[in-house]
Amino acid sequence: MEQKLHTPEGVRDIYNKECETKLALQKKLNTVLHLYGYKDIQTPTFEYYDVFREEIGSTSTQELYKFFDREGNILALRPDITPSIARAAATLFENEDFPIRLCYAGNTFINHSSYQGRLKENTQLGAELIGLDSIEADAEMIAMVVDGLKKTGLNEFQVSIGHVDFIQGLMNAADLQEDESREVRTLITNRNFFGVEELLDSKNVKESVKEAFSILPELAGGPEVLEEALKAAPDLNARLGVTRLQQIYRLLTLYGAEDHVTFDLSMSGSYGYYTGVIFRAYTYGTGDAVVRGGRYDHLLAKFGKDTPSIGFAIILDELMSALNRQKITVETVHQNLIVYTEATEKRAVSLACSFRAKGRNIELIKREREEEREVFENYARRTGASALLYLRDGEKIEMVNLKTGEEKLVDLEKQD
């Protein structure tokens, strides 16, 4: 007997109810993106390695899945869909002067270290607004995230917003080396502000700059923290960044999204290509952000079209985990089961065709005469079916509502 194969570490099969829920969730979110005027695009699962090279700022080379084609070209599975969209937009919309609104869904692949215990394949659904550098574009993106998460049934979540120029201004003022700057960013991301203080103390950093770093934990909260951030801003770019956040917040109140918005000036971009406003959405039941987004005004220039852009990606697997732990049900299409014998086959097929014509999902199963209804009832419950129609010989149908347990016997002969 051949040995059964299982999936490699970091990937898994999704099936039955979980798969139905995931697709239903994707459909709900897509509806919101389309309502904002975004149009679907599909890009390849793998690209030339250059699309994700180190300078792009997507994922480190060590975490890419790389391979060769027959001609010897280096290819890579996409770790992030945004660079693929940037490459496609720079080519397909080279001469378009109007803003380009694109949305997508697809799987991404990151070769995390095994000890991290994270999935190496995730599904992302997102949107990109290309060709527009404005507070209106920034606010539209964040409002769309809020609307999308509410559409899934989430109520308790926050979109945390920051600006790359604020942290970058502090780094410039501290005059740190590149590796030191990277270490400080990691410490801040991990909320290890004691570690930041210790590192700055070991360098000849001005007291005023160290003081600005020390109040970073306090620069997280409602719109009122932006006033404090303005006072602490180390340079003009940082002040302009904070002012822009204030303007974005004003627009978000017009969208009615302000209850789900907070600010965090200690935030730095998870991708190296971020250039301005950045944001992440958090909720209960997951240890990571369910949405990541930000402005990337220089990314398309690397592919030949110098134009500003902003986008976000919803990590569907994280979102599903949160919904599940918060016991939020995503409505899926009802599945129904018709069980029949050879003697009732004609009626079963006729019923199935009639139901399918009305848009109802019907699974047909032929049984042997001696098989009991309980066997099929257990199967139907196991696969998440909503109703069972058990055709008996003659003109009788036993109808079972698997959600409520209600049973009904219908005699077609008497109805005629």
N, C-alpha and C positions, 0 to 999 in steps of 0.2 A: 504493500500500500504506500502510495506516495505521501511524503510529508506535506502537511498543510502550510501554506505560506501566510505570513502576517505582514502588516504594514511596517515600513521602516520607522525608526524612532522619530517623533516630532510630527508625524502625519497620521490621519485617521479617516475611517469611513464615516460618513454621515448618511443616515437612512431613516425610513419610516417617518414617524411623527417629527423628529428633529429636523429632517430634511424638508418636510412640508412647511414647518415653522420658519425655517431659514429663508425659503423661497418666498413665503408670504410676507416676511419682514422686508425682504429686498423689494418686493412689489410696492409695499406701502411707502418706503423711502423714495423709490423711483418716482412715484406719483407726485411727491412734494417737489422734487428737483424739476420735473416737467412743468409743474405749475409756475415755477419761476422762469420758465423759458429755456431750460437747458436741454441740449440735444445729445442723444446717445452716441458714443464712440467706442469701438473695440480695438485694442492694440494687441500685438503678438505677446504670447506668454514668454517668449525669449527674444532677445535682441542682440545686436553686436555688443560686445563687452564695453566698447567706448561710451555707450549710452549711460552706463552706470559707473564709469571709471571714478577713481578717488576724487578727482577735482570737481566732479559734479556735486558731491556732497550728500549723496543718498545713503549708501551703506558701505562699511569698510570692505576692502577687497577680500579679506579673510572670510567674511560671512556670505559672499556670493557663491551661488552654484554655477561653476564655469565648466564649459566643455568645448570641444572642437567639432566643426562640421567637416565634410569630406575634403573641402578645399583648404583646410587648415586655419580657417577664421576662428577667432575666439568668440564664443557666444556665452550669454549668461541668462539664467532665469531671472525674471524681474523681481527685485526685492521691494519695489515701490513703483506705483503706476505713474506718478507725476512726471518723472523724466521721459517716459514713453509718450505721454500726452504732449509734453513740450517738444519732443522730436517730431511728432506727427503734425502738431500745429504749425511749427516753423516751416514744414514742407508743404502741407496741404492748404494752409491758409496764408501763404507767404505774402500775397498782395491784398489781403483783407484789411480794410482800415477800421471797420466797425468792431466793437467788442465781440469776442467769440465765447460762447457759453457751451461748455461740454460736460457731460456726465458719463459715468462708467461704473462697471462692477467687474471684478475679476480677482483671481487668486495671486498672492505674492509669496515669495519663497526666500527665507533668510536662514542661513546655516548657523543658527545659534549653537553655542557650546552645549553639549548634552546635559551638563550639571545644572544648567539654568532651568531645566524642566519646562521650557516654553514650546509652543507649537512652532514648527518650522514652515508650515503652510497656513496662511490666513486668507480670508476673503475680505477685500476692501470694496466699499462703495463710496463714490465721491463725486466732486464737481470742481471744475476749474473755470475761472473767469479771466480770460486772456485779453490784453490790450487796454486795460483801464487801471490807472493809478489814482484812486480817489477814495475819500471816506465813504462815499455811497457804495462803492464796490465792496469795501471791507465790511460795512454794516449788512449788506445784502447776504454775504457769505455767512456771517454769524447768525443772522435772523433765520436763514435757511436751515442751519444746524438745529436751532431751537425748535423750529416748526417740525423738522424731521423727527427729532427725538420725542416730541409730544405726540406725533402721529403713531409712534410705536406703542404708546401707552405709558411711557415714563412720565412721571410728574416731578420726582425729586432728583434733579440733576443741576449741575452748574457748568457754565462755559467760562473758563478762566482765561483772561486775555492779558497779554503782555506786549512788549515791544523790544525787538532785538537791539535797537540803538541805545536803550537804557543800560543794559548789561555791558554792551560793547563800550559805551562811554566810560564805565567804571574800569573796565579792563585797560583801556587806553590810558586813563589817569593813573592807574597803578603801575604802568610801564612794565608789564610782566612778559617773560619769554613765552613763546607759543605753547610749549609743553606745560608751563606753569599756569597759563591761562586756561588750558584744557582741564587741568586738575582742579582749578577753582570752579569752573563750570560744573564739573562732575560733583564736587562737594555741595554746591548750591542746589543742584538737581536733587541730590539725596537729602536736602535740608540739614546738612551738617555744617552749620554756621560757625561752630567752635573750631572745626577743621579749617575753615576759611580764615578765621581770625589768627590761628596758629601759623598758617602759611604766610599771611601778610606780615605778621610780626617778624618772620625770619628774613624778610626783604626790606629794603630801604623805601618803604611806601609812606607817603605823607600821612600825617594824622587825620587830615580832613578827608582824605580818600578812604582810610580805614573806617572812619566814622560813617561815611556813606554806605560802605559795605555792611557795617554793623546794624543799620536800621532796615536792611532788606527784609527781614522777617515781618516787620511792621507794615511793609508796603504791599500787603495782600488783604483784600477785602472789597468793600463797596466803592462807589465812585468817589467817596470822600478821600480815599488814600491817594488819589491822583494829585490833590493839592500838596500833600506832603512830598510826593515824588517830584513835583516841580521844584520844590525847595532843595531837594537832595540831588537833582540832576547835575552831573559833573561837567557837561558841555552843552553846546547849542543843539547838536543832533539829538541828544537825550531829551532836552526840553521840548523840542519839536515833536519827538515821539510821544511824549506824555500829552502834549496839547492835542495831537491827533486822536489819542485814545479818548479824550474828553469829547471831541467832536463826534466820534463814532458812537459813544454812549448816548449822546443827544439823539442821534438817528435811531438807535435801537429802541429808545422810548417811543418813537413814532410807530415802530413795528409791534410794540407791546411785548418786547422780549426782555425788558430790563430785570424782571424778577429772577431770571435764570442766568444773569451775568454778574461775574465778579472780576476783579483785576489782581494780577500778580506780577509786580515789576521785577521779581527775581527770576522769572521764566526766561530760559534761553531755548532756542530752536532745537528740536530733535534731529533736524536735517541741516546740513551745512549750507544749503542753498537759500535758507530763509533770510530775508532782508529787512522786514518791517514788522507790522503787526503779526503776532503769533497767538494761537489759542488752542486750548484743549478742553474737552468736555469730560466730566467725571460724574459717576453715580455710585450708588451702593451695590455691593455684590460682585465687584471686580477690583483687582488690585492695580489695574492700569487704566489709562485714558481710553474711552470708547470712541473719541474723535480727536484727530490731530489735524491742525491746519495752520496756514500762514501765508504771508506774501513772499514771492520769489521773483523779484523784478529783474534779475540778471540771468536766470536759468535759460530762457529761450535764446539769449544771445549766443550761448555756447553751441546752439544748433542752427545759427544763422538768421534769426529774427529777433532783433533787439526790441523787446516790448515788455511792459510790466504785466504781472500776473498774480493771482491769489487763488488758493484752493484749499480743499480739506478732504480727508478720507475718514469714513466711518469704519471701524474695525468690527465687522459683523459678528465674529466669534466672541469678542469681548462683550458686545451689546447683548447677544443671546444669553451669555452667562449671567449678566446683570438682571435681565428680564426674568430668567428662570429663578434666581435666588430671591427676587422681589415678588415672586409668584404672580407675575403679570402674564396673562394668556394672550397669545397672538392668534387671532381668528384665522383658521385655515378652511379650505374647501371641504365640505362634508363628503365622506366616502360612504357608499352603500353597497351591501352585498346581497345578491340573489342566489339562493341555493335551490337546485332543481334536480329532478331525475330524468331519465331518458323519456319517460312517459309525459313529462311536463316541459320538455325542451322547447317546443314550439311557443308555448305561452311565455316561458322565461325570456327567450330571445325577443319576442314582441314587446314585453314589458321593458326590457333593457333598452331597446331602440327608442321607445316612447320617452323614457326618462332621460336618455342622453340627448334627445332632440330638445328637451327643456333645459339642458345645461347641467344635469345632475350626473355625478360620477358613479358609475355602476360597475362592480366586479361580478362576473358570472362564475359560479363553481358548480360543477356537476357532481352529484353524490351517488353512492351506491344505495340501494333501497334500505339496507339494514343500518346505515350510519345514522346516529342520533343527532338531533338538533344542537345539543350541548357542545359537541365537537366543533361545529362551525361558529357557534356563539363565542366560544373561547378564542378561536382564531380571529374573529371579527374584532373582539375587544383588544386583542394583542396588537393588531395592526391599526387601531385607532378608528375603525368604522363607526358611523353614527347610527345606522339602522340595518337590520337583517330582515329580508323577506324570504321566508322558508316555504317553498311551494310543495304542498302535499299532493298526493295523487287525487284526481278528481278536480274540483274547482276551488279548493280551499287554500288560503294563504295565511300563514302565521307571520304577523308583523311585530317586530321587537324594536323598540326604541332603546338603543344601547346606552344612551346618555341618562335617561330617566328610569329605565327598567320597565316602562309601560309596555304591555302586550295586548295585541288585538287580533281576533280571528275574522278574516273577511271571506265570505262565501260568494264567489263571482256568479255562481249559478242562480242564487237568490236575487242578486243585483240585476241580472239580466231580466 
